[in-house]
Amino acid sequence: MRKSATTPRARAADHLPCRGPGSAMGSAPAAGSVRARYLVYFQYVGTDFNGVAAVRGAQRAVGVQNYLEEAAERLNSVEPVRFTISSRTDAGVHALSNAAHLDVQRRPGRPPFPPEVLTEALNTHLRHPAIRVLRAFRVPSDFHARHAATSRTYLYRLVTGCHRSDELPVFERNLCWALRADRLDVAAMQEAAQHLLGTHDFSAFQSAGSPVPSPVRTLRRVSVSPGLASPLVTPQESRKLQFWSLEFESQSFLYRQVRRMTAVLVAVGLGALAPAQVKTILESQDPLGKHQTRLAPAHGLFLKSVLYGSLGKSSGPKKGFAVCPLTAEAQSSREKAQPSCHPATEESGHCPTRKSRCEVGRPGASDCRSAGVPPRVAAPQSSPSCPGPGSQWQGGLWANLAPD
């Protein structure tokens, strides 16, 4: 999948600036320059990576952070850009939406990049197709992506009806845990999950030797439910394959806590454990017990969301939240002024009503050039809304798509 055989870690030494005595990453901005902090959301398929965290040194492994920081080198920041990741995920674990903060310090006389330009620039320079930056926000200089998070949600995907590994469609491999069973006792799993809700010492569900100040966590929500039928499965396969979703929400989790809880709940669903035994395991606070040492495979786990206060809710940022007010208001008003596209169209980046700041002649295009984003020709504006079935949009992706 990789676009280049050379990893960002291997190239890092070629881009480190010379530093004089006493210089440091945390030094004050140079006179006349502005250091801007951003919160960015990003997603990735974790199959190719040694987790999200950067791998430093001479190892062949590489993390998602390595590629993000390589892309950020093209922003021409005075100080090297480092991502502070909100939620660390293991090798093979995926993220629908992770978050991080970063500082970009432009040269004197240059204003901070608008968030949408930063997003476009990072995506332009990302050298791995399994990583995508979703959105960026300006935040205060003391904002911290890990410490400020108020909620994290993980999703674990299961599938039953697969008695052999080759019975799982190739498009779903590395994206779910295929159980060699025809059914799960979901009612028993839901009963067992109730014992995990609330504030507890979750030592029994963390990896032994994990260095944390306290193993006490508050599990706000846990659910076990049928998953949506996969669109990547043929009708014949759909009759025997059943997908299931487990979701866990907390402000934070212990190392590998979600995968251990998943393994125990699956054991309940398969009849190997009774629901009441989950309470016994939890109260034992023993990470080396017989049942809780089992670990669900990494490839079925997804970090679904990281939330900060009111960010991400339909009402938009509220008073007291960390997003810089002018940036947030401008973002909100701009989005309200533009008609919506079909989600599939908008996600592909081909919505004709979503204007890029990096189009030729648009205000702020110089910021795009500074960030290394190639200029684009503006899309025709003859269509006031997103093209529907049978519509025509001259010069665009749609041209007489009406059925024959």
C-alpha contacts under 8 A as a table, 3 or more apart, distances in Angstrom:
res1	aa1	res2	aa2	distance
1	M	128	H	7.22
1	M	129	P	6.77
1	M	130	A	7.62
2	R	5	A	6.95
2	R	127	R	7.20
2	R	128	H	5.26
2	R	129	P	6.78
3	K	127	R	5.82
3	K	128	H	5.90
3	K	129	P	7.40
4	S	7	T	7.17
4	S	127	R	7.01
4	S	128	H	7.97
6	T	10	A	6.60
6	T	11	R	7.37
7	T	10	A	5.33
7	T	11	R	6.69
7	T	62	V	7.12
7	T	67	Y	7.88
8	P	11	R	5.16
8	P	12	A	6.07
8	P	62	V	7.89
8	P	66	N	5.60
8	P	67	Y	5.75
8	P	70	E	5.68
9	R	12	A	5.20
9	R	13	A	7.99
9	R	55	V	7.01
9	R	56	R	6.60
9	R	57	G	7.46
9	R	58	A	7.97
9	R	62	V	6.93
9	R	66	N	6.10
10	A	13	A	7.16
10	A	58	A	7.47
11	R	14	D	5.60
11	R	15	H	7.25
12	A	15	H	5.56
12	A	16	L	6.74
12	A	70	E	7.61
13	A	16	L	5.61
15	H	73	E	7.93
16	L	80	P	7.54
17	P	80	P	7.96
19	R	23	S	5.98
19	R	24	A	7.99
20	G	23	S	5.76
23	S	27	S	6.68
24	A	27	S	5.33
25	M	79	E	6.92
25	M	80	P	7.68
29	P	32	G	7.99
29	P	33	S	6.07
29	P	34	V	6.58
29	P	35	R	6.33
29	P	105	Q	7.25
30	A	33	S	5.52
30	A	108	P	7.73
31	A	108	P	7.19
32	G	107	R	7.85
32	G	108	P	4.69
32	G	109	G	6.57
33	S	105	Q	6.74
33	S	106	R	6.13
33	S	107	R	5.38
33	S	108	P	4.06
33	S	109	G	6.57
33	S	110	R	7.25
34	V	105	Q	5.62
34	V	106	R	6.21
34	V	107	R	7.58
34	V	108	P	7.21
34	V	110	R	7.79
34	V	111	P	7.05
34	V	112	P	6.83
35	R	103	D	6.37
35	R	104	V	5.62
35	R	105	Q	4.11
35	R	106	R	6.82
35	R	112	P	7.46
36	A	103	D	5.50
36	A	104	V	5.36
36	A	105	Q	6.22
36	A	112	P	6.12
36	A	138	R	7.29
36	A	139	V	7.94
36	A	141	S	7.08
37	R	101	H	6.78
37	R	102	L	5.59
37	R	103	D	4.36
37	R	104	V	6.45
37	R	138	R	6.07
37	R	139	V	5.69
37	R	140	P	6.43
37	R	141	S	5.62
37	R	143	F	7.93
38	Y	101	H	5.41
38	Y	102	L	5.48
38	Y	103	D	6.40
38	Y	104	V	8.00
38	Y	115	P	7.59
38	Y	136	A	6.42
38	Y	137	F	5.41
38	Y	138	R	4.57
38	Y	139	V	5.46
39	L	99	A	6.95
39	L	100	A	5.76
39	L	101	H	4.44
39	L	102	L	6.78
39	L	136	A	5.54
39	L	137	F	5.14
39	L	138	R	6.38
39	L	139	V	6.45
39	L	145	A	7.00
40	V	99	A	5.57
40	V	100	A	5.50
40	V	101	H	6.16
40	V	102	L	7.95
40	V	119	T	7.88
40	V	133	V	7.17
40	V	134	L	7.36
40	V	135	R	5.69
40	V	136	A	4.25
40	V	137	F	6.44
41	Y	97	S	6.03
41	Y	98	N	5.60
41	Y	99	A	4.39
41	Y	100	A	6.67
41	Y	133	V	6.02
41	Y	134	L	5.31
41	Y	135	R	5.36
41	Y	136	A	6.38
42	F	95	A	7.93
42	F	96	L	7.66
42	F	97	S	5.44
42	F	98	N	5.39
42	F	99	A	6.10
42	F	131	I	7.27
42	F	132	R	5.60
42	F	133	V	4.13
42	F	134	L	5.06
42	F	135	R	7.23
43	Q	94	H	7.71
43	Q	95	A	5.10
43	Q	96	L	4.99
43	Q	97	S	4.88
43	Q	98	N	6.02
43	Q	131	I	5.84
43	Q	132	R	5.42
43	Q	133	V	6.44
43	Q	134	L	7.10
44	Y	64	V	7.81
44	Y	94	H	5.87
44	Y	95	A	5.39
44	Y	96	L	6.79
44	Y	130	A	5.31
44	Y	131	I	4.39
44	Y	132	R	6.38
45	V	48	D	7.56
45	V	92	G	7.85
45	V	93	V	7.47
45	V	94	H	4.87
45	V	95	A	6.67
45	V	130	A	5.36
45	V	131	I	6.89
46	G	49	F	5.42
46	G	50	N	7.87
46	G	51	G	6.80
46	G	52	V	7.79
46	G	91	A	6.51
46	G	92	G	4.54
46	G	93	V	4.98
46	G	94	H	4.48
46	G	95	A	7.39
46	G	130	A	7.77
46	G	299	H	7.74
47	T	91	A	7.14
47	T	92	G	4.47
47	T	93	V	7.04
47	T	94	H	7.49
47	T	174	N	6.93
47	T	299	H	7.22
48	D	92	G	7.02
49	F	52	V	7.09
49	F	61	A	7.26
49	F	62	V	5.81
49	F	63	G	5.16
49	F	64	V	6.39
49	F	91	A	5.76
49	F	92	G	6.52
50	N	53	A	7.79
50	N	55	V	7.89
50	N	61	A	5.88
50	N	62	V	5.59
50	N	63	G	5.10
50	N	64	V	7.88
50	N	90	D	6.76
50	N	91	A	4.25
50	N	92	G	7.07
51	G	62	V	7.89
51	G	63	G	5.33
51	G	64	V	6.75
51	G	88	R	7.36
51	G	89	T	5.38
51	G	90	D	4.27
51	G	91	A	3.90
51	G	92	G	6.61
51	G	93	V	6.95
52	V	63	G	4.98
52	V	64	V	4.56
52	V	65	Q	5.75
52	V	88	R	5.97
52	V	89	T	5.56
52	V	90	D	6.86
52	V	91	A	7.50
53	A	63	G	5.28
53	A	64	V	6.36
53	A	65	Q	5.36
53	A	66	N	7.60
53	A	85	I	7.40
53	A	88	R	6.39
53	A	89	T	7.60
54	A	62	V	6.60
54	A	63	G	4.67
54	A	64	V	6.55
54	A	65	Q	4.69
54	A	66	N	4.91
55	V	59	Q	7.31
55	V	61	A	6.68
55	V	62	V	5.40
55	V	63	G	5.74
55	V	66	N	6.92
56	R	59	Q	7.33
59	Q	62	V	7.81
62	V	66	N	6.54
63	G	66	N	5.41
63	G	67	Y	7.26
64	V	67	Y	5.50
64	V	68	L	6.47
64	V	131	I	7.44
65	Q	68	L	4.98
65	Q	69	E	6.06
65	Q	83	F	6.91
66	N	69	E	5.36
66	N	70	E	6.15
67	Y	70	E	4.98
67	Y	71	A	6.22
67	Y	126	L	6.43
67	Y	127	R	6.79
67	Y	128	H	7.14
68	L	71	A	5.20
68	L	72	A	6.28
68	L	83	F	7.68
68	L	122	L	7.33
68	L	126	L	6.65
69	E	72	A	4.85
69	E	73	E	6.38
69	E	81	V	6.42
69	E	82	R	6.21
69	E	83	F	6.78
70	E	73	E	5.32
70	E	74	R	7.61
70	E	126	L	7.51
71	A	74	R	5.89
71	A	75	L	7.81
71	A	122	L	5.52
71	A	123	N	7.77
71	A	124	T	7.99
71	A	125	H	4.81
71	A	126	L	5.12
71	A	127	R	7.47
72	A	75	L	5.37
72	A	76	N	7.90
72	A	81	V	6.24
72	A	122	L	6.21
72	A	125	H	7.77
73	E	76	N	6.05
73	E	77	S	7.20
73	E	80	P	6.94
73	E	81	V	6.84
74	R	125	H	7.24
74	R	371	A	6.21
74	R	372	G	6.30
75	L	104	V	7.84
75	L	121	A	7.54
75	L	370	S	7.01
75	L	371	A	4.58
75	L	372	G	6.92
76	N	106	R	7.16
76	N	370	S	7.59
76	N	371	A	6.98
77	S	80	P	6.25
77	S	81	V	6.94
77	S	104	V	5.54
77	S	105	Q	5.00
77	S	106	R	5.18
77	S	107	R	7.29
78	V	104	V	7.72
78	V	105	Q	5.42
78	V	106	R	5.88
78	V	107	R	6.27
79	E	104	V	7.39
79	E	105	Q	6.35
81	V	102	L	6.49
81	V	103	D	6.16
81	V	104	V	6.31
82	R	102	L	5.91
82	R	103	D	7.24
83	F	100	A	5.98
83	F	101	H	5.78
83	F	102	L	4.96
84	T	100	A	5.18
84	T	101	H	5.32
84	T	102	L	6.43
84	T	144	H	7.86
84	T	145	A	6.73
84	T	146	R	7.55
85	I	88	R	6.65
85	I	98	N	7.90
85	I	99	A	6.16
85	I	100	A	4.30
85	I	101	H	6.85
85	I	145	A	6.59
85	I	146	R	6.55
86	S	98	N	6.93
86	S	99	A	5.33
86	S	100	A	5.25
86	S	101	H	7.93
86	S	145	A	4.94
86	S	146	R	3.95
86	S	147	H	7.69
86	S	149	A	7.47
86	S	306	V	7.87
87	S	98	N	6.66
87	S	99	A	7.20
87	S	146	R	6.69
89	T	93	V	5.99
89	T	94	H	7.65
89	T	303	L	7.91
90	D	93	V	5.55
90	D	298	A	7.22
91	A	298	A	7.11
92	G	174	N	7.92
92	G	298	A	5.39
92	G	299	H	5.13
93	V	298	A	5.14
93	V	299	H	5.32
93	V	300	G	7.19
93	V	301	L	5.45
93	V	302	F	6.09
93	V	303	L	7.86
94	H	299	H	7.18
94	H	301	L	6.28
94	H	302	F	4.65
94	H	303	L	6.34
95	A	98	N	5.92
95	A	302	F	4.96
95	A	303	L	4.42
95	A	304	K	6.11
96	L	302	F	6.51
96	L	303	L	5.95
96	L	304	K	5.00
96	L	305	S	6.88
97	S	134	L	7.92
97	S	303	L	6.47
97	S	304	K	5.66
97	S	305	S	5.14
97	S	306	V	6.88
98	N	303	L	6.71
98	N	304	K	7.63
98	N	305	S	6.43
98	N	306	V	6.22
99	A	145	A	6.76
99	A	306	V	6.71
100	A	145	A	5.31
100	A	146	R	7.55
101	H	143	F	7.89
101	H	144	H	6.69
101	H	145	A	5.43
104	V	112	P	7.70
105	Q	112	P	7.60
106	R	110	R	5.89
106	R	111	P	7.15
106	R	112	P	6.68
107	R	110	R	5.73
113	F	117	V	6.25
113	F	118	L	6.11
113	F	367	D	6.38
114	P	117	V	5.34
114	P	118	L	6.41
115	P	118	L	5.05
115	P	119	T	6.25
115	P	135	R	7.65
115	P	136	A	5.11
115	P	137	F	5.54
115	P	138	R	6.55
116	E	119	T	5.06
116	E	120	E	6.24
116	E	135	R	7.18
116	E	136	A	6.59
116	E	357	R	7.25
117	V	120	E	5.11
117	V	121	A	5.95
117	V	357	R	6.47
117	V	358	C	7.29
117	V	367	D	7.20
117	V	368	C	6.18
117	V	371	A	7.90
118	L	121	A	5.11
118	L	122	L	6.16
118	L	136	A	7.13
118	L	371	A	7.63
119	T	122	L	5.39
119	T	123	N	6.31
119	T	133	V	6.20
119	T	134	L	7.11
119	T	135	R	5.93
119	T	136	A	6.01
120	E	123	N	5.21
120	E	124	T	6.02
120	E	373	V	7.33
121	A	124	T	5.01
121	A	125	H	6.34
121	A	368	C	7.17
121	A	371	A	5.89
121	A	372	G	6.69
121	A	373	V	5.47
122	L	125	H	5.33
122	L	126	L	6.02
122	L	133	V	6.96
123	N	126	L	5.23
123	N	132	R	6.24
123	N	133	V	6.02
124	T	373	V	6.42
126	L	129	P	7.52
126	L	131	I	7.42
126	L	132	R	7.85
128	H	131	I	6.03
129	P	132	R	7.50
137	F	323	V	6.55
137	F	324	C	7.99
137	F	327	T	7.46
137	F	328	A	7.57
138	R	323	V	5.85
138	R	324	C	5.76
138	R	327	T	6.66
139	V	143	F	6.35
139	V	322	A	5.69
139	V	323	V	4.71
139	V	324	C	5.46
140	P	143	F	5.46
140	P	322	A	6.40
140	P	323	V	7.11
140	P	324	C	6.76
143	F	148	A	7.04
143	F	322	A	7.15
144	H	147	H	5.49
144	H	148	A	5.63
145	A	148	A	5.67
145	A	149	A	6.38
146	R	149	A	5.80
148	A	308	Y	6.48
149	A	152	R	7.44
149	A	251	Q	6.91
149	A	306	V	6.61
149	A	307	L	5.75
149	A	308	Y	4.88
149	A	309	G	7.61
150	T	251	Q	5.24
150	T	306	V	7.71
150	T	307	L	5.78
150	T	308	Y	5.32
150	T	309	G	6.29
151	S	249	E	6.80
151	S	250	S	5.62
151	S	251	Q	4.23
151	S	252	S	7.12
151	S	305	S	7.90
151	S	306	V	5.79
151	S	307	L	5.10
151	S	308	Y	7.05
152	R	249	E	5.67
152	R	250	S	5.55
152	R	251	Q	5.50
152	R	252	S	6.37
152	R	303	L	7.76
152	R	304	K	7.65
152	R	305	S	5.71
152	R	306	V	4.61
152	R	307	L	6.46
153	T	247	E	6.84
153	T	248	F	5.56
153	T	249	E	4.36
153	T	250	S	6.64
153	T	303	L	6.30
153	T	304	K	5.41
153	T	305	S	5.28
153	T	306	V	6.70
154	Y	247	E	5.63
154	Y	248	F	5.32
154	Y	249	E	6.57
154	Y	258	V	7.57
154	Y	301	L	7.12
154	Y	302	F	5.73
154	Y	303	L	4.56
154	Y	304	K	5.14
154	Y	305	S	7.19
155	L	245	S	6.69
155	L	246	L	5.69
155	L	247	E	4.58
155	L	248	F	6.70
155	L	301	L	5.96
155	L	302	F	5.10
155	L	303	L	6.30
155	L	304	K	5.94
156	Y	176	C	7.49
156	Y	245	S	5.74
156	Y	246	L	5.01
156	Y	247	E	6.37
156	Y	262	T	7.62
156	Y	300	G	5.50
156	Y	301	L	4.57
156	Y	302	F	6.18
157	R	175	L	7.38
157	R	176	C	4.90
157	R	177	W	6.40
157	R	227	G	7.72
157	R	243	F	7.03
157	R	244	W	5.80
157	R	245	S	4.89
157	R	246	L	6.55
157	R	300	G	5.23
157	R	301	L	6.64
158	L	176	C	5.36
158	L	177	W	4.81
158	L	178	A	6.07
158	L	179	L	7.13
158	L	243	F	5.63
158	L	244	W	4.94
158	L	245	S	6.35
158	L	300	G	6.94
159	V	162	C	7.36
159	V	176	C	6.76
159	V	177	W	6.20
159	V	178	A	4.94
159	V	179	L	6.05
159	V	241	L	6.54
159	V	242	Q	5.43
159	V	243	F	4.29
159	V	244	W	5.97
160	T	178	A	6.17
160	T	179	L	5.16
160	T	180	R	6.56
160	T	181	A	5.56
160	T	182	D	5.40
160	T	183	R	6.10
160	T	184	L	7.69
160	T	241	L	5.76
160	T	242	Q	5.30
160	T	243	F	6.55
161	G	178	A	7.97
161	G	179	L	7.12
161	G	180	R	6.52
161	G	181	A	5.68
161	G	182	D	4.51
161	G	183	R	7.24
161	G	240	K	5.61
161	G	241	L	4.84
161	G	242	Q	6.61
162	C	165	S	6.77
162	C	167	E	5.67
162	C	168	L	6.37
162	C	178	A	6.10
162	C	179	L	6.23
162	C	180	R	5.33
162	C	181	A	6.85
162	C	182	D	7.54
162	C	241	L	6.91
163	H	167	E	7.10
163	H	179	L	7.43
163	H	180	R	4.56
163	H	181	A	6.75
164	R	167	E	5.54
164	R	168	L	7.73
164	R	180	R	7.13
165	S	168	L	5.93
165	S	178	A	7.51
166	D	169	P	7.41
168	L	172	E	6.74
168	L	173	R	6.73
168	L	178	A	7.42
169	P	172	E	5.54
169	P	173	R	6.71
169	P	232	L	7.48
169	P	233	V	6.43
170	V	173	R	5.29
171	F	232	L	6.33
172	E	175	L	5.35
172	E	176	C	6.66
172	E	232	L	7.32
173	R	176	C	6.60
174	N	177	W	7.86
174	N	299	H	4.99
174	N	300	G	6.84
175	L	299	H	5.46
175	L	300	G	5.15
175	L	301	L	7.68
176	C	299	H	6.09
176	C	300	G	3.88
176	C	301	L	7.39
177	W	296	A	7.81
177	W	297	P	6.67
177	W	299	H	7.09
177	W	300	G	5.15
181	A	184	L	7.57
181	A	270	L	7.82
183	R	270	L	7.79
184	L	266	V	7.85
184	L	269	G	4.73
184	L	270	L	5.72
185	D	188	A	5.46
185	D	189	M	6.44
185	D	268	V	7.47
185	D	269	G	4.44
185	D	270	L	6.60
185	D	271	G	7.48
186	V	189	M	4.92
186	V	190	Q	6.10
186	V	224	V	6.93
186	V	225	S	7.54
186	V	269	G	6.00
187	A	190	Q	5.13
187	A	191	E	6.23
188	A	191	E	5.03
188	A	192	A	6.13
188	A	268	V	6.54
188	A	269	G	6.27
188	A	274	A	7.67
188	A	275	P	6.05
189	M	192	A	5.05
189	M	193	A	6.07
189	M	224	V	7.05
189	M	265	L	5.59
189	M	266	V	7.27
189	M	268	V	5.81
189	M	269	G	5.44
189	M	275	P	6.89
190	Q	193	A	5.04
190	Q	194	Q	6.62
190	Q	223	S	6.98
190	Q	224	V	6.08
191	E	194	Q	5.49
191	E	195	H	7.54
191	E	275	P	6.13
192	A	195	H	5.71
192	A	196	L	7.49
192	A	265	L	6.93
192	A	268	V	7.47
192	A	274	A	7.85
192	A	275	P	4.24
192	A	276	A	6.60
192	A	278	V	6.08
192	A	279	K	7.69
193	A	196	L	5.35
193	A	197	L	6.88
193	A	222	V	6.50
193	A	223	S	7.47
193	A	265	L	7.16
194	Q	197	L	5.38
194	Q	222	V	7.80
195	H	278	V	6.81
195	H	279	K	5.53
196	L	200	H	7.81
196	L	219	L	6.89
196	L	222	V	7.98
196	L	278	V	7.92
196	L	279	K	7.44
196	L	282	L	7.57
197	L	218	T	7.35
197	L	219	L	5.12
197	L	220	R	6.20
197	L	221	R	6.56
197	L	222	V	7.01
198	G	218	T	5.15
198	G	219	L	5.11
198	G	220	R	6.09
199	T	216	V	6.82
199	T	217	R	5.58
199	T	218	T	4.03
199	T	219	L	6.36
200	H	216	V	5.45
200	H	217	R	5.86
200	H	218	T	6.47
201	D	204	A	7.97
201	D	215	P	5.42
201	D	216	V	4.23
201	D	217	R	6.51
201	D	282	L	7.64
201	D	283	E	7.82
201	D	285	Q	6.87
202	F	205	F	5.48
202	F	206	Q	6.79
202	F	215	P	5.64
202	F	216	V	5.95
202	F	217	R	6.70
202	F	254	L	7.77
202	F	257	Q	7.87
202	F	282	L	6.47
202	F	285	Q	6.56
203	S	206	Q	5.40
203	S	215	P	5.55
203	S	216	V	7.76
203	S	282	L	7.77
203	S	285	Q	4.78
203	S	286	D	6.26
203	S	287	P	5.96
204	A	281	I	6.65
204	A	282	L	5.80
204	A	283	E	7.82
204	A	284	S	6.66
204	A	285	Q	4.34
204	A	286	D	4.48
204	A	287	P	4.01
204	A	288	L	7.39
204	A	289	G	7.56
204	A	292	Q	6.56
205	F	254	L	7.82
205	F	256	R	7.47
205	F	257	Q	5.05
205	F	258	V	7.93
205	F	260	R	5.59
205	F	261	M	6.44
205	F	282	L	7.55
205	F	285	Q	7.94
205	F	287	P	5.92
205	F	292	Q	6.27
205	F	293	T	7.87
206	Q	210	S	7.05
206	Q	254	L	5.71
206	Q	255	Y	5.58
206	Q	256	R	5.82
206	Q	257	Q	4.99
206	Q	260	R	7.34
206	Q	287	P	6.16
207	S	210	S	5.84
207	S	255	Y	6.18
207	S	256	R	6.24
207	S	257	Q	7.50
207	S	287	P	6.46
207	S	293	T	7.94
208	A	287	P	5.70
208	A	288	L	6.99
210	S	255	Y	6.76
212	V	215	P	6.65
212	V	254	L	7.89
215	P	254	L	6.93
217	R	250	S	7.60
217	R	252	S	7.08
217	R	253	F	6.82
217	R	254	L	7.91
218	T	250	S	6.03
218	T	251	Q	7.35
219	L	222	V	7.37
219	L	248	F	7.24
219	L	249	E	6.07
219	L	250	S	4.90
219	L	251	Q	7.98
220	R	248	F	7.71
220	R	249	E	5.55
220	R	250	S	5.44
221	R	247	E	7.53
221	R	248	F	5.66
221	R	249	E	5.06
221	R	250	S	7.22
222	V	246	L	7.15
222	V	247	E	5.42
222	V	248	F	4.57
222	V	249	E	6.56
223	S	245	S	7.81
223	S	246	L	5.51
223	S	247	E	5.24
223	S	248	F	6.87
224	V	244	W	7.27
224	V	245	S	5.89
224	V	246	L	4.69
224	V	247	E	6.88
225	S	244	W	5.84
225	S	245	S	5.46
225	S	246	L	6.65
226	P	242	Q	7.59
226	P	243	F	6.14
226	P	244	W	4.42
226	P	245	S	6.02
227	G	242	Q	7.65
227	G	243	F	4.86
227	G	244	W	4.29
227	G	245	S	5.06
228	L	243	F	6.75
228	L	244	W	7.80
229	A	233	V	8.00
229	A	238	S	7.29
229	A	242	Q	7.39
229	A	243	F	6.61
230	S	233	V	5.66
230	S	238	S	7.99
230	S	243	F	7.69
231	P	234	T	7.82
233	V	237	E	6.10
233	V	238	S	6.16
234	T	237	E	5.24
234	T	238	S	6.17
235	P	238	S	4.99
235	P	239	R	6.70
236	Q	239	R	5.70
236	Q	240	K	7.64
237	E	240	K	5.64
237	E	241	L	6.04
238	S	241	L	5.15
238	S	242	Q	7.16
239	R	242	Q	7.96
246	L	262	T	7.63
248	F	258	V	7.36
250	S	253	F	6.73
253	F	256	R	7.93
253	F	257	Q	6.25
253	F	258	V	7.44
254	L	257	Q	5.13
256	R	259	R	5.41
256	R	260	R	6.28
257	Q	260	R	5.25
257	Q	261	M	6.13
258	V	261	M	5.16
258	V	262	T	6.03
259	R	262	T	5.04
259	R	263	A	6.21
259	R	295	L	5.57
259	R	296	A	4.92
259	R	297	P	7.30
259	R	298	A	7.43
259	R	301	L	7.63
260	R	263	A	5.13
260	R	264	V	6.38
260	R	292	Q	6.23
260	R	293	T	7.07
260	R	294	R	6.25
260	R	295	L	4.96
260	R	296	A	6.31
261	M	264	V	5.20
261	M	265	L	6.20
261	M	292	Q	7.71
262	T	265	L	5.13
262	T	266	V	6.08
262	T	295	L	7.82
262	T	296	A	6.26
263	A	266	V	5.14
263	A	267	A	6.22
263	A	292	Q	7.69
263	A	294	R	6.07
263	A	295	L	5.65
263	A	296	A	4.98
264	V	267	A	5.02
264	V	268	V	6.43
264	V	273	L	7.84
264	V	278	V	7.36
264	V	291	H	6.87
264	V	292	Q	6.46
264	V	294	R	7.46
265	L	268	V	5.01
265	L	269	G	6.26
266	V	269	G	4.84
266	V	270	L	6.15
267	A	270	L	5.13
267	A	271	G	6.26
267	A	272	A	5.11
267	A	273	L	5.65
268	V	271	G	5.11
268	V	272	A	5.71
268	V	273	L	4.54
268	V	274	A	5.76
268	V	275	P	6.27
269	G	272	A	7.65
269	G	273	L	7.92
270	L	273	L	7.76
271	G	274	A	6.85
273	L	277	Q	6.45
273	L	278	V	7.85
274	A	277	Q	5.39
274	A	278	V	7.39
275	P	278	V	5.68
275	P	279	K	7.64
276	A	279	K	5.54
276	A	280	T	6.84
277	Q	280	T	4.92
277	Q	281	I	6.16
278	V	281	I	5.05
278	V	282	L	6.16
279	K	282	L	5.08
279	K	283	E	6.16
280	T	283	E	5.20
280	T	284	S	6.12
281	I	284	S	5.18
281	I	285	Q	7.10
281	I	286	D	7.58
281	I	289	G	7.80
281	I	291	H	7.94
281	I	292	Q	7.23
282	L	285	Q	5.88
286	D	289	G	5.71
287	P	292	Q	6.49
287	P	293	T	6.57
288	L	292	Q	6.95
288	L	293	T	5.84
289	G	292	Q	5.64
289	G	293	T	6.21
290	K	293	T	6.23
291	H	294	R	6.06
292	Q	295	L	7.75
296	A	300	G	7.84
297	P	300	G	6.20
297	P	301	L	7.72
298	A	301	L	5.67
307	L	310	S	7.67
307	L	311	L	6.53
307	L	312	G	7.01
308	Y	311	L	5.56
308	Y	312	G	7.98
309	G	321	F	6.40
310	S	313	K	5.83
310	S	316	G	6.84
310	S	317	P	5.43
310	S	318	K	6.18
310	S	321	F	7.04
311	L	316	G	6.27
311	L	317	P	5.30
311	L	321	F	7.87
312	G	316	G	6.74
312	G	317	P	7.80
313	K	316	G	5.65
313	K	317	P	7.63
315	S	318	K	7.87
316	G	332	S	7.39
317	P	321	F	6.38
317	P	323	V	7.26
317	P	328	A	7.09
318	K	321	F	5.89
323	V	327	T	7.40
323	V	328	A	6.36
324	C	327	T	5.57
324	C	328	A	6.24
325	P	328	A	5.17
325	P	329	E	6.01
326	L	329	E	5.18
326	L	330	A	5.99
327	T	330	A	5.23
327	T	331	Q	6.08
328	A	331	Q	5.08
328	A	332	S	6.12
329	E	332	S	5.04
329	E	333	S	6.05
330	A	333	S	5.27
330	A	334	R	5.99
331	Q	334	R	5.26
331	Q	335	E	6.26
332	S	335	E	5.28
332	S	336	K	6.24
333	S	336	K	5.14
333	S	337	A	6.26
334	R	337	A	5.28
334	R	338	Q	6.70
335	E	338	Q	5.35
335	E	339	P	7.95
336	K	339	P	7.41
338	Q	353	T	6.52
338	Q	354	R	7.18
339	P	353	T	6.75
339	P	385	S	5.97
339	P	386	C	7.21
340	S	353	T	7.77
340	S	385	S	7.73
340	S	386	C	7.04
341	C	345	T	6.22
341	C	346	E	5.61
341	C	351	C	6.20
341	C	353	T	7.71
341	C	385	S	7.97
341	C	386	C	5.49
342	H	345	T	5.23
342	H	346	E	6.12
342	H	386	C	7.74
343	P	346	E	5.04
343	P	347	E	5.89
344	A	347	E	5.29
344	A	348	S	6.34
345	T	348	S	5.32
345	T	349	G	6.73
345	T	350	H	5.92
345	T	351	C	5.70
346	E	349	G	5.27
346	E	350	H	6.15
346	E	351	C	5.14
347	E	350	H	7.73
348	S	351	C	7.69
350	H	397	L	7.71
351	C	354	R	5.61
351	C	386	C	6.99
352	P	355	K	7.17
352	P	379	A	6.57
352	P	381	Q	7.91
352	P	386	C	6.78
352	P	396	G	7.81
353	T	381	Q	7.94
353	T	384	P	7.55
353	T	385	S	6.70
353	T	386	C	6.66
355	K	359	E	7.74
355	K	378	A	7.89
356	S	359	E	5.67
357	R	362	R	6.40
357	R	363	P	7.23
357	R	364	G	6.40
357	R	365	A	6.23
357	R	368	C	7.50
358	C	362	R	6.99
358	C	364	G	7.34
358	C	365	A	5.05
358	C	368	C	5.55
358	C	373	V	7.16
358	C	374	P	7.52
358	C	375	P	5.62
358	C	376	R	6.23
359	E	362	R	5.75
359	E	365	A	6.66
359	E	375	P	5.63
359	E	376	R	4.46
359	E	377	V	5.54
359	E	378	A	5.24
360	V	365	A	6.65
360	V	375	P	5.64
360	V	376	R	5.59
360	V	377	V	5.59
360	V	378	A	6.42
361	G	365	A	6.79
362	R	365	A	5.70
363	P	366	S	7.85
364	G	367	D	5.37
364	G	368	C	6.99
365	A	368	C	5.08
365	A	369	R	6.51
365	A	375	P	7.56
366	S	369	R	5.06
366	S	370	S	6.25
367	D	370	S	5.06
367	D	371	A	6.25
368	C	371	A	5.03
368	C	372	G	6.26
368	C	373	V	5.11
368	C	374	P	7.32
368	C	375	P	7.49
369	R	372	G	5.04
369	R	373	V	5.52
369	R	374	P	6.56
369	R	375	P	7.23
370	S	373	V	7.57
379	A	395	G	7.96
379	A	396	G	7.34
380	P	383	S	7.70
380	P	394	Q	7.61
380	P	395	G	7.27
380	P	396	G	7.81
381	Q	384	P	6.75
382	S	393	W	7.61
383	S	386	C	7.21
383	S	387	P	7.47
383	S	393	W	6.64
387	P	391	S	5.52
387	P	392	Q	6.96
387	P	393	W	7.00
387	P	398	W	7.50
388	G	391	S	5.49
389	P	401	L	6.83
389	P	402	A	6.24
390	G	400	N	5.98
390	G	401	L	5.13
390	G	402	A	3.86
390	G	403	P	7.33
391	S	398	W	7.48
391	S	399	A	7.40
391	S	400	N	6.16
391	S	401	L	6.74
391	S	402	A	7.16
392	Q	398	W	5.82
392	Q	399	A	4.83
392	Q	400	N	5.12
392	Q	401	L	7.25
393	W	396	G	5.61
393	W	397	L	7.32
393	W	398	W	5.38
393	W	399	A	5.79
394	Q	398	W	7.34
394	Q	399	A	6.43
395	G	398	W	7.93
395	G	399	A	7.80
396	G	399	A	7.15
398	W	401	L	6.44
